[in-house]
Amino acid sequence: MKTDFDNAATNYDQTFTNTVIGKLQRNLVYNNLSKILNENNPKTILEINCGTGEDAIWLAKQSINVVATDISSKMIEIAKDKSVLENLTFIQKDINQIVTEFSSKNFDLIFSNFGGLNCLSLSEMSAFFKNAAQILSTKGHLVLVIMPKSTLWEQCYFLIKLNLKNAFRRKKEYAIANVDGEKVITYYYNPKDIVNLAHTNFEVKTIKPIGFFIPPSYLEPFFKNKPKLIWVLNAFEKRIKNWSFLSKYADHYFIVLQKR
């Protein structure tokens, strides 16, 4: 996995972070995340799967102490080049090793954006929730953005292309996702799956769709020169932003879990 994301790191900002779709989806996440920050006032945040550091930098600019990790040394290298904020630290670390790395620390919030957790198998995801509970403060929060199994955009896109193999790929045990040209084993989880895996240590506070009307990032070439169409889709997205029942049909969903 490390090599895969090392190779993808160089083009990640170009193919997602700085795209029209990437910016719109990230703004949706930030709108939801801002409410959590305002309500709970966390002092320390651990970000996992931080990629090139966009979210970690945004969080640190909210005057919060942030530690951001990623398995890819190249992702961390690019992230470090972006920021020298004193309250932000980047560390190369496998998500499966966080409880060992941070055993002597407690974070108020752990954050993972845009499907970072979808690299975890069922057993690894179950272990993640147990490990996260150990390094979260009392009543601390997990804020996660995850890719579900039933994304309507993807199903419709591949059905129109008569590509039945990929239309329902997310419903399989795992799929091979294309991440900037690299093939990555990816596991998809509907909100109910996450609730069941986490219920021993966490209770659910919020679930919201991210990208029900706004399309997946791989459709950027089609939409980037259609500003009116993307504006309409974004307007519809804002109308349904609190409709939790649509979460499993969106490109991603935003879920908040609180430690019991």
N, C-alpha and C positions, 0 to 999 in steps of 0.2 A: 504493500500500500504506500509506503514512504516514497519509493521511486516513482510510482504513478503520479502522486501529487507534486513531487519535485518537478517533474516534467511539465505538469499543467500550470505551475506557479507563474511562469514568465508571462503567459497570455491571459491569466485569470481576470485581471482588472479590465483588460480590453474586451474580453468576451462576455463578462457579466457585470462587474462592479460599475463600469462607466457606460453601460448600455441604457437605452430608454427603459426597457423592461426591468433590468436590474435595479435601477434607481427607484422606479415606482414600487416594486416589491419591497425594497429596503425601507422606503418611507412608510409603508404600511406597518412593517415590523416596528419601526421607531415610534410611530404613533401609539401602538399598543404598549411598547416597552416603557415609554415615557410615563404612562399612567401607573405602571408598576413601581417605577422609581419614585414617583411623587408620593404614592400611597405608603411605601415601605421604607424609603430613605436608607437604602443600603450603603454601608461604608466601604465594604470590600466586595469585589466581584471577581470570579474566576470565569474566564471564557475558554471554552474548549473548541477545537477545530476552528481556530481564529482566522485561518487563511492568510490573506495579505494585510490583515490588521484594520480594515475599515471600521468594523464595529467596535473593536477595542479602543481605537482612537476616539470615536464618538462618545463612548462611555466615559473615558478618562476626562474628556472635556466637560463632563457633567460634575466635575470635582469629586470623583469617586476613585478610590485606589483599585487599580485593575491589574490582574495577572492574566495574560493571554497565552494559550498554548496551542500547538499544532504538531502533528506527527512529522510534517515536512520541514526539513531544514531550509529549503529554498523559500517556502512561504514565510517562515520566520525571518529570513534574511531580508526579504522585500519589505516585510512589516517594520522591521527595525529601521530601515532606510527612510520610512515615511514619517517617523515621529521620534522626538527626544523628550517627550513629556515625563516629568519627574515621577508622576503617580502612575506610570504605565510600565510594566515589565513583560517582555516577550520571552518565552521559554519553549524550546523544542521538547515535546513530550507526547508519548502515546496516551490516548484517552484511557486505556486499560491500566495505566500506571499512575493515575492521578492520586489515588488514595495513599500510595507509597510516597510519592513526591511531596504531598502536602499533609502528611499525617499529623504534623504538629500545628496545623493552621485551621482556622474556621472562617469560612466565607459566608457573607450574608445572602449572596445570590450566585448561582451558577448559570451561565448562559451559553447556548449553542444555536447558531443561526444556519438557515438554508441547508438542511439535510445532512449536517455533519454526523449526526447520530445514525443516519441511514447506512453508514459503513459498518455498523455493529450487527452481528448475528443475534438471534433470539437469546442465546445464553449470555452473550456479551452485554446485551442491553439489560437483561435482568441483573447482571453483576454491576453494571453502571449505576443503577438506582440504589443498590445497597452501598456502593462505595461513595456515591454522592451524599447520602445521608450522613456518613461518618465525618465528612469535612464541611458540612453546612452548620451554621449556628442554629440555635433554637428558633423554630418557626421560620427558618430560612427558605428561600424559594429556588426552584428550578424553572427557568424560562427557556423553552425549547421551540425551535421551528423545524418541523419534520415533514417529510414527503409521505403522503398517504398512498393507499393502494388503488383508489377509485377515481383518479383525476380525470374529469370529463374532457378537458382540453386534449389530453394525450390520446384518449380513446377515440375521440372524434377525428383528430388529425390523422392517425394511422388508419382508421377505417376508411376515410376519404381516399387515402392512398392505396387502399386495398391491401394493406400490410397487417394481416390478421395476427401474425406472430408477435408484433410489438404492440398491438392495440391493447392487449390485456396483460402485458409483461409484468406489470406491478403486482398482479395477483398471484404470481408464482412465489415459490419459497425465496428466491432471489432473482435478480436480473443483472445483466451487464450494462452499466451505464457508461456513456461516452462523456468523459470530463476533459474537454480541450484536447481531444484526440487520444486520450488514454482510456483504456477499458478498466472499469472499476466495479467489483462485485458490490451490489447494492441491495439492501433489504428494506422493504416498505412496511410501514405500520400505520394503520388507521388509529384515530383517537382512542377507540375502545381498547385496542391492543396495548397502548401505552398506559391507560388507566389500570388495566388488569396486571401489567408487569410492575407497576409502581405502587400499588395500593397498600402494600405492607408498610411502607415507610412514608408515603405521601398521600395527600388528598388533593383533588383537582379543584382549582379556583376559577380558571378561565380557559375556554377553547374558542378560537376564532379562525376563520378562513384567511389565507394569504394567497391570492392569485386564483380566485374563482372566475372572474371575468378577465383580469390581466393574464395574458398567456404565459406559458413556460419560456424560459430564456432562449431555448434553441429556435424559437420562432422569431427572434429579433430581426433577422434579415428581411422577413416579410413585413414587419410592422414599423421598422425604424423610419421609413419614409412615408408613413401614413399617420401624421400627427393628429388629425381629426378623429380617425378611428380609435387610436389609442386613448385620446382624451375622453371619448364616449365610454370606452371600456372602463377607464379609471373612474369615471363618474358613477357607473353602475356598481363598481367595486366598493366605493365609499358607501353606497346605499345599503349594501348587504354585509358590511364589515363586522356587525355584531351577530350575525345569523350563524350560530355555532353548528347547526345541523348541516350546513353546507361544507363544513371543514374537511370531511373525508373525500369531497369531490373537487377540492381546490388543488392547485399545484403544490402548496405547502399549507400547513396550519400552525398556528401560534397557540401553545399550551403552557399554562402556568400551574405548577404543582408546589404545594407548601408542605414542608416537613412536619410530620405528626409529632 
